[in-house]
Amino acid sequence: MIEHLKEIIESLIFISQDPLTPDRIQSVLEDAAAEDIRKAINELVLSYDSPERGIRIIQTGGGYIFATKPDQDRPVRRLLQIERKNRLSPAALEALCTVAYHQPITQAEISALRGVDSTTALKTLLEKKLIKIVGRKKAPGSPLIYRTAEKFLQYFGLNSLDELPSEEEIAKILEEKASDP
């Protein structure tokens, strides 16, 4: 086992600009066993979960990152002079959901599913890097094909698309919401 493994991994997560996966850590620390890396990560996550800390280590986008705790949001944004994250418009959110659940998908298919033109919504999602173009469909006009991007997972705090709620889960949530007074 590598001496000070937990501290090394803490440094790697801190310095990484993207979520750091255990596999990536192992590629950097060739002498460390995968099990030791996972154990060290779990210990770090637990140690940062303390109420006395203003930051935490979270799993998102398939890896680990440092993040401020939600109750620290206002002072951090004020210090960095960051405006509140622009929320997606209902049209952009609907288009993004369509891409997430039906990918790979073309603009015409998105528009057909939504029942409205999706050009503007897709442009917004591309600018925010929540979706990406992954090629062209072998069809008349060779339309572009869209998929969600890695930033999509990070934006919604997901590790993989498998964590998206199923149609049954969504139906149940909507049913419960409709029955609330």
C-alpha positions as CSV (number, residue, x, y, z in Angstrom):
1,M,0.0,0.0,0.0
2,I,1.2,3.5,-0.8
3,E,2.1,5.6,2.2
4,H,-0.3,8.6,2.7
5,L,-2.6,7.2,0.0
6,K,-5.6,9.1,1.3
7,E,-3.8,12.4,1.4
8,I,-2.5,11.8,-2.2
9,I,-6.0,11.0,-3.5
10,E,-7.3,14.1,-1.7
11,S,-4.8,16.2,-3.5
12,L,-5.6,14.6,-6.9
13,I,-9.4,15.2,-6.4
14,F,-8.7,18.8,-5.3
15,I,-6.5,19.6,-8.3
16,S,-8.6,17.8,-10.9
17,Q,-10.8,20.1,-13.1
18,D,-13.1,17.2,-14.0
19,P,-14.7,14.5,-11.8
20,L,-11.8,12.1,-11.0
21,T,-12.7,8.4,-11.4
22,P,-11.0,5.6,-9.4
23,D,-9.7,4.2,-12.6
24,R,-8.0,7.5,-13.4
25,I,-6.5,7.6,-9.9
26,Q,-5.2,4.1,-10.4
27,S,-3.6,5.1,-13.7
28,V,-1.7,7.8,-11.9
29,L,-0.9,5.7,-8.8
30,E,0.2,2.5,-10.6
31,D,1.4,0.9,-7.3
32,A,-1.9,1.3,-5.5
33,A,-4.4,-1.5,-5.5
34,A,-7.9,-0.7,-6.7
35,E,-9.4,-1.8,-3.4
36,D,-7.1,0.5,-1.4
37,I,-8.0,3.4,-3.7
38,R,-11.8,2.8,-3.2
39,K,-11.3,2.5,0.6
40,A,-9.3,5.7,0.7
41,I,-12.0,7.5,-1.3
42,N,-14.8,6.3,0.9
43,E,-12.8,7.4,4.0
44,L,-12.3,10.8,2.5
45,V,-16.0,11.2,1.6
46,L,-17.0,10.3,5.1
47,S,-14.4,12.7,6.7
48,Y,-15.6,15.6,4.6
49,D,-19.3,14.8,5.4
50,S,-18.8,16.4,8.9
51,P,-21.0,19.3,9.8
52,E,-17.9,21.3,10.8
53,R,-16.8,21.4,7.2
54,G,-17.9,23.9,4.5
55,I,-16.9,21.6,1.6
56,R,-17.5,18.0,0.8
57,I,-16.5,15.4,-1.7
58,I,-19.3,14.3,-4.0
59,Q,-19.7,11.7,-6.7
60,T,-20.9,13.1,-10.0
61,G,-20.2,12.5,-13.6
62,G,-18.7,9.1,-12.9
63,G,-16.0,10.5,-10.6
64,Y,-15.3,12.6,-7.5
65,I,-15.1,16.3,-7.0
66,F,-14.9,18.8,-4.2
67,A,-18.0,20.9,-3.8
68,T,-19.2,23.5,-1.4
69,K,-22.1,22.5,0.9
70,P,-25.4,24.0,-0.2
71,D,-25.7,26.3,2.8
72,Q,-22.4,27.9,1.7
73,D,-23.8,28.8,-1.7
74,R,-24.7,32.5,-1.1
75,P,-21.3,33.7,0.4
76,V,-19.3,31.7,-2.1
77,R,-21.3,33.2,-5.0
78,R,-20.9,36.7,-3.5
79,L,-17.1,36.2,-3.2
80,L,-16.7,34.9,-6.7
81,Q,-19.2,37.5,-8.0
82,I,-21.2,34.7,-9.7
83,E,-24.8,35.2,-10.5
84,R,-27.2,32.4,-9.6
85,K,-27.0,29.6,-12.2
86,N,-29.3,30.5,-15.1
87,R,-32.1,28.1,-15.0
88,L,-33.1,26.4,-18.2
89,S,-36.2,27.6,-19.9
90,P,-39.1,25.1,-19.9
91,A,-38.5,24.6,-23.7
92,A,-34.8,23.9,-23.2
93,L,-35.5,21.6,-20.3
94,E,-38.1,19.7,-22.3
95,A,-35.7,19.4,-25.2
96,L,-32.9,18.2,-22.9
97,C,-35.2,15.5,-21.4
98,T,-36.1,14.4,-24.9
99,V,-32.4,14.0,-25.8
100,A,-31.6,12.3,-22.5
101,Y,-34.4,9.7,-22.8
102,H,-34.3,9.1,-26.6
103,Q,-30.6,9.5,-27.5
104,P,-29.1,9.3,-30.0
105,I,-31.6,11.6,-31.7
106,T,-31.9,14.2,-34.4
107,Q,-33.4,17.6,-34.3
108,A,-36.4,16.6,-36.4
109,E,-37.1,13.6,-34.1
110,I,-36.8,16.0,-31.0
111,S,-39.2,18.5,-32.6
112,A,-41.6,15.7,-33.6
113,L,-41.7,14.3,-30.0
114,R,-42.1,17.8,-28.5
115,G,-44.6,19.0,-31.2
116,V,-42.7,22.3,-31.7
117,D,-39.5,23.5,-33.4
118,S,-36.5,22.7,-31.2
119,T,-33.8,24.8,-33.0
120,T,-33.5,27.5,-30.3
121,A,-33.6,25.1,-27.4
122,L,-30.9,22.9,-28.9
123,K,-28.7,25.9,-29.6
124,T,-29.0,26.9,-25.9
125,L,-28.2,23.3,-24.8
126,L,-25.2,23.2,-27.1
127,E,-23.9,26.6,-25.8
128,K,-24.3,25.3,-22.2
129,K,-22.5,22.1,-23.2
130,L,-25.3,20.0,-21.8
131,I,-25.6,18.2,-25.2
132,K,-23.2,17.4,-28.0
133,I,-23.2,16.5,-31.6
134,V,-22.0,13.0,-32.1
135,G,-22.3,12.5,-35.9
136,R,-24.8,12.4,-38.7
137,K,-27.6,10.0,-39.3
138,K,-27.5,8.0,-42.6
139,A,-30.8,9.5,-43.8
140,P,-31.8,12.1,-46.4
141,G,-30.2,15.4,-45.6
142,S,-27.7,13.7,-43.2
143,P,-29.2,15.3,-40.1
144,L,-27.0,15.9,-37.0
145,I,-27.3,13.4,-34.1
146,Y,-27.4,14.7,-30.5
147,R,-26.5,13.0,-27.2
148,T,-26.1,14.3,-23.7
149,A,-22.6,15.5,-22.8
150,E,-20.6,14.8,-19.6
151,K,-21.7,18.2,-18.2
152,F,-25.3,17.0,-18.3
153,L,-24.4,14.4,-15.6
154,Q,-22.6,16.9,-13.5
155,Y,-25.3,19.5,-13.9
156,F,-27.9,17.1,-12.5
157,G,-25.6,15.4,-10.0
158,L,-25.8,12.0,-11.8
159,N,-23.1,9.4,-12.2
160,S,-24.6,7.8,-15.3
161,L,-27.8,7.9,-17.4
162,D,-28.9,4.8,-15.6
163,E,-29.8,7.1,-12.6
164,L,-32.4,8.9,-14.6
165,P,-35.9,8.1,-13.3
166,S,-37.8,5.5,-15.2
167,E,-41.2,6.2,-16.9
168,E,-42.9,4.4,-14.0
169,E,-41.1,6.5,-11.4
170,I,-42.1,9.7,-13.2
171,A,-45.7,8.6,-13.5
172,K,-45.8,7.8,-9.8
173,I,-44.3,11.2,-8.8
174,L,-46.8,13.0,-11.1
175,E,-49.7,10.9,-9.6
176,E,-48.6,11.7,-6.0
177,K,-48.3,15.4,-6.9
178,A,-51.8,15.4,-8.5
179,S,-53.3,13.9,-5.4
180,D,-51.7,16.5,-3.0
181,P,-54.1,19.3,-2.0
